Amino acid sequence: MQTKFISREQKRHDKKGERLSSQFYTVGKPAPRKDAIPKVTGQEKFTTDVVVPGMLYGRVLRSPYPHARVKRIDTSKAEAMGAVCITFEETPKIKYNERIVSIPSATFKDRTVLTGKPLHVGEPIAAVAAETEEKAEKALKLIEVEYEPLEAVFDPIVAMKPGKPNLHDHIIIEDKVVEIKNNIAAKLEIAEGDVEKGFQEADIVIEREAKLGRPYHAQLETKSAVCVPEPNGGVTIWTTTQTIHNCRILIGEIFGIPLNKVCVKKVALGGSFGSSIQMNTILPICVALALKAKKPVKLVSTREEDMYDHCRYSMIIKYKLGAKKDGRLVAGQMDVVVDIGAHNIQAYPLIGCMAGWLVDLYKIPHIKYSAKAVYTNKAPACAMQGFGNPQVNFIAQTMMNEIAEKLGLDPIEVELKNYVGLGDVFWGQGPTVRSVIRSCGVEELIKKGSEMIGWRNRGRPEEKKGDIVRGIGMARGFHTSGAGGPLPGEAVDFSGAMIKINEDGTVDVIASLQDMGGGALEAGLRIVAETLGVPLDCVELAPTDTCTSVYDVCLHATRGVYVGGGTLKKVAEQVRQKLLEYASRILGTYPQYLKIRPDEKRKQGIIYAEGISGKEITIREVAATARNKNWGTIAAVDSLRQAQCPPAYTVYFLEVEVNKRTGEVRPVRAVVGADCGTVIDPIYAVAQIHGSFYRGLSYALYEDTRYNRKTGELTNKGFLSGYNILKAPDMPNPDDVQVFFASTYEETGPFGAKGIGEAAINPVPAVVANAIYNAIGVWIRQTPITPERVLKALKEKGGE
Amino acid sequence: MEERKIRLKVNGKDCELSVKPNELLLNVLRNKLGLTGTKYGCGTGDCGACTVLINNEPRLSCLTLAVTVDGAEITTVEGLATNGKLHPIQEAFVKHGAIQCGFCIPGIVIMAKGLLDINPNPTVEEIKEALKGHLCRCTGYINIIKAIKAAALEMSKG
């Protein structure tokens, strides 16, 4: 199914990359990030730090039942004590989907601001606002609710059976009512080639099942919002979000407010990892409270509330894989059941993306994929770093290792025979977003990484004696850079920005793209500085809101640098042209002969005509002249749709120590190779990998949200205390985590760059399982890989 | 509930406050003194985002009633830089890329100050152990450990 579209061009790109990188002023050079000082001194303002004079504090009344109908609700006592109350009876009934990254026909709307039919413990029923948090809490307790508990389902397989309660009778897609049967929220089937024929041709066929857990994002800042009702009938909002513009569109739609009266301000985000790809549930509640109170309202989720609000998609994946004796894959059949929880935030894009992650990993001539996303009475699952990719990677990469073992081949050899790379078609965001791969560092990463870890000396599991044994595993992954492509596709993907030169030669960057902390915008500033030829010191991110910025869809899909940075480069190039034109008027030369270089000492960009002495002027002088002579502001505003979605690649080599008596697994050493094209920010590209490695280890070994099947509550009741998570002492030492980069150049990206973030987590669960196999000779395909599961697997192996 | 008067020395400044007996130090710092650098992360002492120094010891302000620290000296993240100059720990966090979203950083920087005050040259293992009570979801702790090591070295030079 994969066809080579380009070949032998990689060398040219590499050469181009090398030539350019030596000329970079700012790109690729280490420099502290701009927001580091406010963050390290406690001055950075997050939503939770926003204070507005006269504001009330909101609290939310949440369902204690996993499935119920509210028969009666009475807020009179709470109102009598002076609290402002809202219930599901009076808030807008319009059904919405909080994530509008997909186009309307791919956006499934199944929820309202508040509900009288809660579908999970913690679902909001009513809310109050009062002058103090204490008073709001008291008021909350005075609301009387009579529930009719309904039968709940927690297992997606059970939920699909006839006779089980339907969580949603119908949902809305565009303006059409769509019936939901057997709790199946979305399904997808894709086939290419003839999978039966493929399996017949195979020399070896294995069939396995993986179960992947349901981690909670555990971002440090709980979901929060502040809303100020404005005299013009509009609202001003600060909120935890990956997309200020989509929050604005949704609030406008739900409350019927014209968008030019909905101002969502960009504010620092205390981590997210996907959990704010959607408008958070508390935001429309906060808006409804503020509109009723006619006063500003602040609503901050407690940690317990937050843990009932979002998590990663858990799933069961069955995979049948057939290969020839030489390790070449011939057929694959994957069947997926996803447990999406109570609401369909993005199950349809998820199962589409997963089909993509499957075909993007290996070239398999005959392939069949089917997926069902199923409602259950649990917290709604949403995007979390990797978006289905770590899950597919986990089963596929562990099975490839198993096939290699069974065939007596080196897993590396099998990888190199089958991987999707240069010239192949890549599905960046499911079947509708595809482009051709133009840069690929997989071979380089595998070869170098395997030498660094000592791959050939890793030994075989049966040779390892004693209770505490070590093993080395390898896994390879990738992720898209954005959701762009030559055709429109089902995902909206473009960004926009405004850049202007101030009268002193400094630069304002107005970009609605959010930064989750990974440094996407810090990289963006380097790209602007490089394009304009000014020192990084001259470039600052301006305070931004939806009224004064142009649209960006959302920070997701590892698109920050590639799409956001690409947009900033495009706009900065337009500013540069204007600068050169104005400078040429002053210098009496032609703009095409002018160049710009940063002068760090003078803190200015210097425009000069190469080789002609005296023909030189600072950007400050140009900008000041433009003002004094009434030429206008040197500025540009534009949008960019990237017509590609290049994959960033990562290869992990991990050494673990397994205690066969206790079942404990300890990661001890890692070598990580990454291909993100040109490295824009060397410190934070490495830091992204560190963080992703950590979260991947925690996903693989520790994290899961479990439910009490009787009460529908989380077994930890939403407390972080009862949630297993990897802590600092369990991480390998800093010197034992080595990161290196491929020498690739992505010709379609800004200065040759593509993304990195999600690529860096995707192979981590698989590499853990592969390393465990190398240590103790058993495959564990259920996350988290707890000591109990290790011991159980060892026991089963012993019983064979 | 009746409010009580307490005296605190916060970041070197004396202040007298009226607080309720059930009021948490975290909320007093954030809401009454406007020191929002100290963060709420969990309210159960699991994440360490609310860490402040109470009489030079790192403590969790989300589990501390303000009335119980009457007369104490409190240092928050806002009190580390002196005369506009970053503390060497802060410098090291900036230089070594230890800061991503930054929400956990005030608590971790304060903990590091407490650690280096009693153990000026900690091993990697000791730093990791000290970080046990802190949740950072962005960094994998690697650059944080490097930064604390580097700060210790810098501070030992006097």
Chai-1 contact restraints between the chains, C-beta under 6 A:
chainA,res_idxA,chainB,res_idxB,connection_type,confidence,min_distance_angstrom,max_distance_angstrom,comment,restraint_id
A,P32,B,V94,contact,1.0,0.0,6.0,A-B,restraint_1
A,A36,B,V94,contact,1.0,0.0,6.0,A-B,restraint_2
A,A36,B,I99,contact,1.0,0.0,6.0,A-B,restraint_3
A,K39,B,I99,contact,1.0,0.0,6.0,A-B,restraint_4
A,K39,B,G102,contact,1.0,0.0,6.0,A-B,restraint_5
A,K39,B,I105,contact,1.0,0.0,6.0,A-B,restraint_6
A,V40,B,Q90,contact,1.0,0.0,6.0,A-B,restraint_7
A,V40,B,F93,contact,1.0,0.0,6.0,A-B,restraint_8
A,V40,B,V94,contact,1.0,0.0,6.0,A-B,restraint_9
A,V40,B,I99,contact,1.0,0.0,6.0,A-B,restraint_10
A,V40,B,I105,contact,1.0,0.0,6.0,A-B,restraint_11
A,T41,B,A81,contact,1.0,0.0,6.0,A-B,restraint_12
A,G42,B,G37,contact,1.0,0.0,6.0,A-B,restraint_13
A,G42,B,V77,contact,1.0,0.0,6.0,A-B,restraint_14
A,G42,B,E78,contact,1.0,0.0,6.0,A-B,restraint_15
A,G42,B,P106,contact,1.0,0.0,6.0,A-B,restraint_16
A,E44,B,G102,contact,1.0,0.0,6.0,A-B,restraint_17
A,D49,B,T36,contact,1.0,0.0,6.0,A-B,restraint_18
A,A218,B,R137,contact,1.0,0.0,6.0,A-B,restraint_19
A,Q219,B,R137,contact,1.0,0.0,6.0,A-B,restraint_20
A,L220,B,G41,contact,1.0,0.0,6.0,A-B,restraint_21
A,L220,B,A49,contact,1.0,0.0,6.0,A-B,restraint_22
A,L220,B,F103,contact,1.0,0.0,6.0,A-B,restraint_23
A,L220,B,C104,contact,1.0,0.0,6.0,A-B,restraint_24
A,E221,B,F103,contact,1.0,0.0,6.0,A-B,restraint_25
A,G270,B,C101,contact,1.0,0.0,6.0,A-B,restraint_26
A,G270,B,F103,contact,1.0,0.0,6.0,A-B,restraint_27
A,G271,B,C101,contact,1.0,0.0,6.0,A-B,restraint_28
A,G271,B,F103,contact,1.0,0.0,6.0,A-B,restraint_29
A,G271,B,R137,contact,1.0,0.0,6.0,A-B,restraint_30
A,G271,B,C138,contact,1.0,0.0,6.0,A-B,restraint_31
A,R303,B,C42,contact,1.0,0.0,6.0,A-B,restraint_32
A,G517,B,Q100,contact,1.0,0.0,6.0,A-B,restraint_33
A,G517,B,C101,contact,1.0,0.0,6.0,A-B,restraint_34
A,G517,B,C138,contact,1.0,0.0,6.0,A-B,restraint_35
A,I683,B,G97,contact,1.0,0.0,6.0,A-B,restraint_36
A,Y684,B,G97,contact,1.0,0.0,6.0,A-B,restraint_37
A,A687,B,G97,contact,1.0,0.0,6.0,A-B,restraint_38
A,A687,B,N143,contact,1.0,0.0,6.0,A-B,restraint_39
A,H690,B,G140,contact,1.0,0.0,6.0,A-B,restraint_40
A,H690,B,I142,contact,1.0,0.0,6.0,A-B,restraint_41
A,G691,B,C138,contact,1.0,0.0,6.0,A-B,restraint_42
A,G691,B,T139,contact,1.0,0.0,6.0,A-B,restraint_43
A,G691,B,G140,contact,1.0,0.0,6.0,A-B,restraint_44
A,F693,B,G140,contact,1.0,0.0,6.0,A-B,restraint_45
A,Y694,B,G140,contact,1.0,0.0,6.0,A-B,restraint_46
A,F719,B,T44,contact,1.0,0.0,6.0,A-B,restraint_47
A,L720,B,C42,contact,1.0,0.0,6.0,A-B,restraint_48
A,L720,B,T44,contact,1.0,0.0,6.0,A-B,restraint_49
A,L720,B,D46,contact,1.0,0.0,6.0,A-B,restraint_50
A,S721,B,T44,contact,1.0,0.0,6.0,A-B,restraint_51
A,S721,B,D46,contact,1.0,0.0,6.0,A-B,restraint_52
A,K727,B,K132,contact,1.0,0.0,6.0,A-B,restraint_53
A,A728,B,K128,contact,1.0,0.0,6.0,A-B,restraint_54
A,A728,B,L131,contact,1.0,0.0,6.0,A-B,restraint_55
A,A728,B,Y141,contact,1.0,0.0,6.0,A-B,restraint_56
A,P729,B,K128,contact,1.0,0.0,6.0,A-B,restraint_57
A,P729,B,E129,contact,1.0,0.0,6.0,A-B,restraint_58
A,P729,B,K132,contact,1.0,0.0,6.0,A-B,restraint_59
A,M731,B,Y141,contact,1.0,0.0,6.0,A-B,restraint_60
A,N733,B,V124,contact,1.0,0.0,6.0,A-B,restraint_61
A,P734,B,I142,contact,1.0,0.0,6.0,A-B,restraint_62
A,P734,B,I145,contact,1.0,0.0,6.0,A-B,restraint_63
A,P734,B,K146,contact,1.0,0.0,6.0,A-B,restraint_64
A,V737,B,I142,contact,1.0,0.0,6.0,A-B,restraint_65
